């Protein structure tokens, strides 16, 4: 089986705008909302090519974080310095 490569004429440009204000992340929230255009479920999906689908997330700073994630989450930088955001 070979990788599918869409031709230039087959690529249809589509823009989607998602308002993240008041929505939660995680298994029942914004991060896992099923949509046929996202990733592998799109029949024309090729991981390393621009397939013409663009997503714009607005109000990302107003997303709800449940539980203690906002206080307990820490990130490891490639330099080795720990910082909590």
Helices and strands as residue ranges (DSSP letters): G 8-10, E 14-19, G 30-32, G 39-41, E 53-58, G 60-62, H 69-72, E 75-76, E 82-83
